Amino acid sequence: MRERDPSDSISRRNVLKTVGGSFAGASLLAGRSAAQEAAEVEPVTFDVECERDGGQGNRAGRVHLANEPGFTDVRPWIEARVEAVNGSYRRSIVLGPGASTSAVSGLENGTYTVGTYFDPDSEGHFDPDSADPVLAAEETFQVDCPGPYEFDLAFESRPAVVGETVRIDAVPSRPPERGFNYYWDFEAGESDGISGDPTTREATDEPQVEYVYDEPGEYEVELTVEFLDESELTVSEVLTVVDPDLLTPPRRQPDPTRAVLSGE
């Protein structure tokens, strides 16, 4: 790398002050006119999104980077550095002139910076091995993407009653983006449950199911959710089923005489 000449028209001090404008490209780096001195370095543009999940809902962040032209159609080669504020991540990408784009994926939740660097001695071409690149601009962004899905079981009525239909819902921590498979076991804790009696199990592609218990007792209801990548999540909860004659107050039965008299 050549030694800097104090008479150069663009000094490091001037470059560090030129944040947020446009860059006239290689002609600025090599030229010496007053107009070229006034040109500014435009920072790399970027946008942040959450990647679409392919399994249990854990979505990493992705930042798209672009070296877009400013008021001229010529931009220098630049280096975009994506760094985590806590120091746990750093990635550098060299972007060429003329709306060059790239992306950094797999970002965990946290705060990051995007730094725009260029080499004033390279005459428009960024040298990745440059010992002294210049920071032209730096901006901060946040990655806040959802984590894995969680599910709870919700029962239409508790306790359930022998001989009456009870609806059970799988309640996700957030609305699923895609459909899953649901495998229910209504007597998972019983000796004739999942290990024996297939009538106590059911598979659905909807997050709800109905079931009727024939005997009172404590039943472990187990749900296994199968995701698109064939990974699974299992949750369970104990449901109490009671005899209708033991309810207090007892449930009133329809009065057939009243129904006839009222025309119902």
Steps between C-alpha positions, in 0.01 A plus 500: 500500500643841408564771759231766532595841359381783729407694188252232385161654430316252720628450853393240754362775720275620216387146419399428859283811495319400180224272625171455320564660161606362162838393367625598157696175468850440372534853368465631857761263632755598236399862429590828664232753405294696752179345368637154560611599850138598575360163391389280787519133577157338498463215752397155393121460501345208686173349618436238766251214498432173680568189296206272435510209739525145371432316822410585856458869434845619598572784257841660463562851372623591152641835388507594130784731399527712185763732354255717313598792274461850633460809282750344259490155346846420631573372848827374646552150626418498869513261792188454711566371850214351701595471866314411817529770764585235761789381285361150438470535121685670215466461125662702220375516141662689212243662269593612152373813322167522323230385745688195620300306760553223751345364818607376842281227651469309823516800733396438858285754682696803611643837398733529201687769311556534125821681421587635155875489433708591195868524414593854387826371354344238276371731222149366517573135577477381857800301612388240758859485623522873553654578836322830531145507360296810576170485685262722304176425683355275767138423585331279757218250456313254720417135434192388693367181342265247663635189666367142483129434531354403835163331547251479784191280531164669553188306600148614419379396844677396817428265651383292206188291548459133425300449180529861387719628219797708607686716251877535535698772325871528431580865573824625338717779636433686174297428185678231293616604156439153360299191580627236744398147589344436842508164677272468801495238773207539738613237752876522481546418865281188495627146456275459197584844365762578241677168553192292430159634404497689168148628568645749747714664231423722203695690234376829355628779279302754701595626849182372668330171566197357686480196723252324730613327821310194617632481855580757768861548604817697449622481140826623358432666165810509283552696178791457260540770234697398191662791315593529134854379559353192675625616838251466785382676813301315769286656774262337745250593767279310746124521445252406770189313378205473741172311518207732411309383812776638721485853362389768748250630418392216270451589138134558415358270237261640235134480605313327210159618634611863497637462150166369369295769676719781381523371145876474519 
